Amino acid sequence: MSARWTRTRALLALLGVALMMTGGGTVVTASRADAAGTLHVQITGSGSTWSANALQQWIRNVWSNYQWKITYSESGSTQGRNDFKNGTADFGVSEIPYGIANSNEADAPSNRAFVYMPIVAGGTAFMYNLQIGGKRVTNLRLSGDTVGKIFTGVITRWDDPQVIADNPSLALPAIPIVPVVRSDGSGATAQFSIWMRQEHPDLWDAYCPKVGRVFVNDHCGVTSNYPVVPGTGFVSRAGSNGVAGYVAQPQAVGAITFVEYSYATNSGFPVAKLLNKSGYYTEPTASNVAVALLSAHINEDTTSQNYLTQDLSDVYTSGDPRTYPLSSYSYIILPTALENNFTENKGLTLADFGAYFLCEGQQQAESLGYSPLPINLVQAGQDQIRKIPGGDPAIKGISDCNNPTFTPDGSNKLANEAPPPSECDKQGATQCSVGTGGAKDTPTETSGAPAGSNPQSGGTQNAAGGPAAAESGAGGTSRAGDGAVLSQNAAPVVVNAVPQSLPTTAIPVLPALAIVLAGLAVIMVAALPPILGRRRRRRVLPDPVRGPPIR
């Protein structure tokens, strides 16, 4: 091969490499730190099990519709905050912010630049497994004081006079109560202990020395890790699946736990109605949670690191009869700087994911056991998304945000349309017999309910001896894996959401042209040598008729 051709081929190769470098560089990484990403690359998150049912559904949705790959580890809120802080997760999810006030545990904020953003609302529910005469109880009611005494070991049996006073129509069994709590750091535990510290400080303060905890500002401190006294009948399990899975076992009659409402609905198990300040026992339905959170105080100081975090003091004491007292929000912790291996392309994925679940994803909140976010938090959340480096969210405002709580005047449609509680849910001698949570279609036979309070069963009978309206779970429940619950009698989740198209991120024209030219150059480098080689051979080989070539 001639030296001339060698030089030509080398120049073509160099041209191809140069074009690939200039054209492809904008695809691999942005040229400026504040530029938008150009590819949806994989991101990872860690944290809350309380909000995991919603997150995992949204992750499945965006993978199916847009092929955005997101992995989420349900490790608990404490671990999620630590993973984000340590840079091992691109985002964290938690029910409480870093460094919560009056805490027994050190939890310093992350050195990474970040902001909080509410992702979904919900109620911390009291899922239970209880039977009377071998028949399932699905209409249990508990006051806050009763709940506090159960989870501090003061009330230990289901036939305790205080539990009976909450449930005048039930002949409660003389069996032990088995409180099931989280063994790992969790937002649900923190929310429960915040409520206990504010609403039942005497009970919480008396419990502190029993479990070796010290007072913080003259009271027992808030905690993400639930303390228990050994040998008192408490059971500890990791994760929301762990506590819900324990309670759902057929042999766990007498057990009760606090867990996100969606875990009870998915397991086919009931939740206790909780007494609110208006004297009504209510369930953590989407509408009751929405009404309760109208009383939440959201940090509106945009200069504060705790912007958009919640103060639930007035939620606990709201006078609206529709409220569920233990209602709250969950947060995603978003990075706002290119550090800890966070890139513009990761930012593009995270921003588009956040824009999706603030709007379209909220359509599924109620069917998943949550309550969708109101318009004010969605608007604030969209502002937070814009702080993600590399982000260019497809949904940029309220006008194209398909969220079920919005009305033309911007009010909370879900809260405005929430129905009042039934009169049989009012504290007193009557008690509704309809089921709750995942057992809402299974009424409980009662021994003192007023006529008409049990429209599904067609009458009332003695709970201890009368026939049941329905057996407790045709098919029952079984465990799959470590604490996972498979409900064979739970209704499937039906989602009625309006599809929404999100624009895909296109590669700019000049980089795209450069990529095409680079590809052509590579083809030339590969294809030209054999073509030119064949032509050269034809020139130098002797012709059989004319003889050797003349040089």
SVG drawing of the C-alpha trace seen along z (x, -y; Angstrom):
<svg xmlns="http://www.w3.org/2000/svg" viewBox="-83 -34 90 54">
<polyline fill="none" stroke="black" stroke-width="0.4" points="0.0,0.0 1.4,-3.4 2.6,-6.0 0.0,-8.4 -2.9,-6.1 -1.6,-5.5 -1.6,-9.3 -5.1,-9.6 -6.5,-6.9 -4.9,-8.3 -6.4,-11.8 -9.9,-10.2 -9.6,-8.4 -8.6,-11.5 -11.5,-13.4 -13.9,-10.7 -12.6,-10.8 -12.7,-14.6 -16.3,-14.7 -17.3,-12.1 -15.7,-14.1 -17.3,-17.4 -20.7,-15.9 -21.1,-13.4 -19.7,-15.4 -23.0,-17.2 -24.7,-13.9 -22.4,-12.4 -22.1,-15.5 -23.3,-19.1 -20.7,-21.8 -22.0,-24.0 -22.9,-23.1 -26.3,-24.7 -27.2,-23.2 -30.0,-20.7 -29.2,-17.0 -29.7,-15.3 -30.3,-11.7 -32.5,-10.0 -30.0,-7.9 -30.6,-5.6 -31.0,-7.1 -31.3,-5.5 -33.2,-6.5 -33.5,-5.2 -35.7,-5.7 -39.3,-5.6 -41.4,-2.5 -44.4,-4.6 -44.6,-6.1 -43.0,-3.2 -46.3,-1.8 -46.8,-5.1 -43.2,-5.5 -42.9,-2.0 -46.1,-2.3 -44.9,-5.6 -41.5,-4.0 -43.3,-1.2 -45.4,-3.8 -42.5,-5.9 -40.5,-2.8 -43.5,-1.4 -44.4,-4.7 -41.0,-6.4 -38.3,-3.9 -36.9,-6.0 -35.0,-3.6 -35.3,-4.4 -34.5,-2.1 -35.7,-2.6 -34.6,-0.8 -37.3,-0.7 -34.8,-1.0 -36.6,-3.3 -36.6,-7.1 -33.5,-7.2 -31.5,-5.1 -32.8,-7.2 -31.6,-10.4 -28.2,-8.8 -27.8,-7.4 -28.5,-10.8 -26.1,-12.4 -23.4,-9.9 -23.8,-10.2 -24.8,-6.6 -28.3,-7.6 -29.3,-10.3 -32.4,-11.1 -33.8,-10.3 -37.4,-9.9 -38.4,-10.6 -41.4,-11.6 -39.3,-13.9 -36.5,-16.3 -32.9,-16.2 -32.3,-17.3 -35.9,-17.3 -36.6,-19.3 -36.8,-17.5 -35.2,-14.4 -33.4,-11.7 -31.1,-11.0 -28.4,-12.9 -29.3,-13.5 -27.2,-16.4 -28.2,-17.8 -26.4,-16.6 -23.4,-18.6 -24.8,-18.1 -26.9,-20.9 -30.5,-19.9 -34.2,-20.9 -37.3,-19.1 -40.4,-18.5 -43.7,-16.9 -44.6,-13.9 -47.8,-12.5 -50.1,-12.8 -51.5,-10.0 -52.6,-8.7 -50.6,-6.6 -53.1,-3.9 -53.6,-1.3 -53.9,2.0 -55.0,4.9 -56.0,8.6 -58.8,9.3 -61.6,11.9 -64.6,12.4 -66.0,16.0 -63.8,16.9 -65.3,14.1 -63.3,11.2 -63.6,7.7 -63.5,4.9 -65.0,1.9 -62.7,1.3 -62.6,-2.2 -59.9,-3.7 -59.3,-7.0 -55.9,-8.6 -55.5,-8.0 -56.3,-4.3 -53.8,-4.1 -51.1,-5.8 -51.7,-3.3 -51.5,-0.3 -48.1,-1.4 -46.6,-2.3 -47.7,1.0 -50.3,-0.5 -53.3,1.3 -52.3,4.9 -55.6,6.8 -58.4,6.3 -61.1,6.6 -59.7,3.6 -62.5,1.3 -61.1,-1.6 -61.1,0.4 -64.7,1.5 -65.7,-2.1 -64.5,-2.9 -66.4,0.1 -69.9,0.3 -71.3,2.8 -68.5,5.3 -68.0,8.1 -64.2,7.9 -62.2,11.0 -60.1,11.5 -56.8,12.0 -53.5,10.1 -52.8,7.1 -49.6,7.6 -48.2,4.2 -46.0,4.5 -43.5,1.7 -40.6,1.0 -37.2,2.3 -35.5,-0.1 -35.5,-3.9 -38.7,-5.0 -40.7,-8.1 -43.9,-6.4 -42.3,-5.9 -41.1,-9.5 -44.6,-10.8 -46.2,-8.6 -43.7,-9.8 -44.2,-13.5 -48.0,-13.0 -47.4,-11.2 -45.1,-14.0 -47.6,-16.7 -51.0,-15.0 -50.2,-12.5 -47.1,-13.8 -47.8,-12.2 -47.9,-8.8 -44.8,-9.4 -42.9,-10.9 -43.7,-7.9 -42.6,-5.5 -39.2,-7.2 -37.4,-6.0 -38.8,-2.4 -36.9,-2.2 -33.8,-4.1 -34.5,-7.3 -33.6,-10.7 -35.7,-13.8 -35.2,-16.5 -36.5,-20.0 -38.3,-18.5 -40.1,-15.8 -39.4,-12.4 -37.8,-13.0 -39.0,-12.3 -37.5,-9.1 -37.3,-7.3 -36.4,-4.1 -39.2,-2.8 -38.0,-1.8 -39.4,1.3 -39.1,2.9 -37.9,6.6 -40.4,9.2 -43.4,6.9 -45.1,8.6 -44.0,6.1 -42.9,7.4 -40.4,5.5 -40.1,5.9 -38.2,4.1 -40.0,2.1 -43.7,1.4 -44.0,4.8 -42.5,6.4 -45.0,5.0 -47.9,5.4 -46.9,8.9 -46.7,9.9 -50.2,8.6 -51.7,10.3 -50.6,13.8 -53.5,16.0 -51.8,16.9 -51.3,13.2 -54.8,12.6 -54.6,9.9 -51.8,7.9 -51.9,4.2 -49.4,1.9 -49.1,-1.6 -48.3,-1.7 -49.3,-3.6 -52.9,-3.1 -52.0,-1.6 -50.4,1.5 -53.6,2.3 -55.7,1.9 -53.2,3.9 -53.2,6.7 -57.0,6.9 -57.0,6.0 -59.0,3.4 -57.7,0.3 -59.0,-1.2 -61.1,-4.4 -59.3,-7.1 -61.2,-9.6 -60.8,-13.2 -61.3,-16.4 -64.9,-16.7 -65.8,-13.5 -66.0,-11.3 -64.1,-8.2 -62.6,-8.5 -60.6,-6.4 -57.6,-7.7 -59.4,-7.9 -58.0,-10.2 -60.7,-12.8 -60.4,-12.7 -56.6,-13.2 -57.1,-16.1 -59.4,-17.8 -57.0,-17.3 -54.0,-18.7 -55.9,-22.0 -54.7,-22.8 -51.1,-21.9 -48.6,-24.8 -46.1,-24.7 -42.8,-26.5 -43.1,-29.3 -39.7,-30.8 -37.9,-30.2 -34.6,-31.1 -34.9,-28.4 -33.3,-25.0 -36.6,-23.6 -38.7,-25.3 -41.9,-23.3 -41.6,-21.1 -44.7,-20.6 -45.9,-21.6 -48.8,-19.3 -49.8,-20.7 -53.1,-22.0 -53.8,-18.9 -53.9,-16.9 -56.4,-19.3 -58.6,-20.3 -62.2,-20.8 -63.6,-19.5 -65.5,-16.3 -64.1,-14.8 -60.4,-15.0 -58.1,-12.0 -55.7,-13.2 -52.6,-11.3 -52.3,-12.8 -49.0,-14.0 -46.9,-14.4 -43.9,-12.5 -40.9,-14.3 -38.3,-13.6 -34.9,-15.1 -33.6,-16.6 -30.0,-17.5 -29.3,-21.0 -25.6,-20.7 -23.4,-18.5 -21.6,-16.5 -21.4,-12.9 -21.6,-11.6 -24.8,-13.5 -24.8,-14.6 -27.0,-16.8 -28.4,-13.6 -29.4,-12.3 -30.9,-15.6 -33.0,-15.4 -34.4,-12.0 -35.1,-13.2 -36.8,-16.4 -39.0,-14.7 -39.9,-12.0 -40.8,-14.7 -42.9,-16.6 -44.7,-13.3 -45.6,-12.3 -46.7,-15.8 -49.3,-15.8 -50.2,-12.6 -49.0,-10.3 -51.4,-11.9 -54.3,-10.5 -53.4,-7.1 -52.9,-8.3 -56.3,-7.4 -56.4,-3.9 -53.0,-3.2 -54.1,-4.2 -52.9,-7.8 -54.3,-11.3 -53.2,-13.5 -51.3,-16.8 -53.2,-20.1 -52.5,-22.8 -50.3,-25.0 -47.8,-22.1 -47.8,-21.1 -46.9,-24.7 -44.2,-24.9 -42.9,-21.5 -42.6,-22.5 -40.4,-25.4 -38.2,-23.0 -37.8,-20.7 -36.4,-23.7 -33.5,-23.7 -32.2,-20.3 -29.1,-20.7 -29.6,-19.4 -33.4,-19.3 -35.8,-20.5 -39.1,-19.2 -41.7,-18.4 -44.5,-19.7 -43.7,-23.3 -46.9,-24.7 -50.4,-24.1 -52.1,-24.5 -50.9,-21.1 -50.8,-19.4 -53.3,-16.5 -53.9,-16.5 -57.3,-15.4 -57.4,-18.0 -57.4,-21.1 -60.4,-23.2 -60.6,-26.4 -60.5,-28.6 -57.5,-26.7 -59.3,-25.3 -58.8,-21.7 -61.6,-19.8 -61.0,-16.6 -61.3,-18.4 -64.3,-20.4 -66.2,-17.3 -65.3,-15.1 -68.5,-13.6 -69.3,-14.1 -68.9,-11.1 -71.9,-8.8 -73.7,-9.6 -73.0,-6.0 -69.3,-7.1 -69.9,-9.7 -68.5,-8.9 -71.2,-7.3 -73.4,-4.3 -73.7,-3.6 -71.2,-2.1 -71.1,-1.6 -70.6,2.0 -69.2,1.4 -65.6,2.5 -62.6,0.3 -59.3,0.3 -58.8,3.4 -61.8,5.1 -64.3,2.4 -66.7,4.9 -66.7,7.1 -69.1,5.8 -68.8,6.9 -71.8,8.4 -72.5,6.2 -74.5,6.6 -75.7,3.1 -75.7,1.1 -78.7,-0.9 -81.0,0.3 -79.8,-0.7 -76.2,-1.2 -75.1,2.0 -76.6,1.6 -74.4,4.4 -75.3,7.2 -79.1,6.8 -79.3,6.7 -77.3,7.1 -76.5,10.1 -74.5,10.9 -70.8,10.7 -69.7,13.5 -72.1,16.1 -74.1,15.0 -73.3,15.9 -70.9,13.7 -71.9,11.7 -68.7,12.9 -65.8,15.1 -62.5,13.4 -60.9,13.5 -62.1,16.2 -58.8,17.6 -57.0,15.8 -53.5,14.3 -50.1,15.8 -46.6,14.6 -44.2,14.4 -40.6,13.8 -39.4,11.8 -42.5,10.1 -44.3,9.6 -48.0,10.1 -50.0,11.7 -53.7,11.0 -55.8,13.5 -59.1,11.8 -58.1,8.1 -59.7,6.3 -57.3,5.4 -56.3,1.8 -58.2,0.1 -56.7,-3.1 -58.9,-5.7 -56.2,-8.1 -56.3,-10.2 -53.1,-9.5 -50.8,-12.4 -48.2,-12.7 -44.8,-14.0 -42.4,-15.3 -39.2,-13.4 -35.9,-15.2 -34.5,-15.6 -30.8,-15.9 -30.0,-19.4 -29.6,-19.8 -25.9,-20.6 -24.8,-17.7 -27.1,-15.4 -25.6,-16.5 -22.1,-16.0 -23.0,-12.5 -24.2,-11.6 -21.0,-13.0 -18.9,-11.1 -20.7,-7.9 -20.2,-8.5 -16.5,-9.1 -16.1,-5.9 -17.9,-4.1 -15.5,-5.7 -12.5,-4.6 -13.7,-1.0 -15.0,-0.8 -12.6,-2.8 -9.4,-0.6 -10.8,2.6 -12.4,0.6 -9.3,-1.3 -7.2,1.8 -9.2,3.7 -8.8,0.8 -5.1,0.7 -4.8,4.5 -6.7,4.2 -4.2,1.6 -1.1,3.6 -2.1,7.1 -1.2,8.2 -3.9,8.2 -4.2,11.7 -4.6,10.2 -2.6,7.0 0.2,8.2 1.9,6.5 0.9,3.0 3.1,0.1 4.6,-1.8"/>
</svg>
